[in-house]
């Protein structure tokens, strides 16, 4: 668990287009992660 206000460790995820995105590439920007089951999405 990360304490509130602490920096998150670097990680990499696939976006909705299948592109790999690293948290380190977004430093200095606001980042919102939204997780939901793929079964509930079209495609």
N, C-alpha and C positions, 0 to 999 in steps of 0.2 A: 504494500500500500504506500502511495506517495502522499506525504503530508501536504495539506493545502498551502499554496504559495511556493512550493518547491518545484524546481525544474524537472520535467519529465525526462526519462532516459530516451536516447535515440531509438527509434523503431521504424520499420518499413511495412507498408500495407498496400494493397491493390485498391485503386479508386473504382468508381462505377463504370469506367471505360476499360478497365483491365490494365491500366498504367500503374507501375510501381511508384510510390511516393514515400520519401523519407522525411521524417520530422525535422531532421537537421537542415533540409532544404527550405524549410518554412520558418526558420528562426527569425524572430522580429515581427512575425505576422500573427494575427489572431487565428487560432485553429480550433475548430469544433469537430468532434468525432461523433458520428451518429451510427449506432449499430442496430440492425434489425435483421430478422431471418430472411434469407434470400428467397425462401418459399413464398413470402408475402409480397414479392415484387414481380413486375412483369419481366419476361425474358427468362 
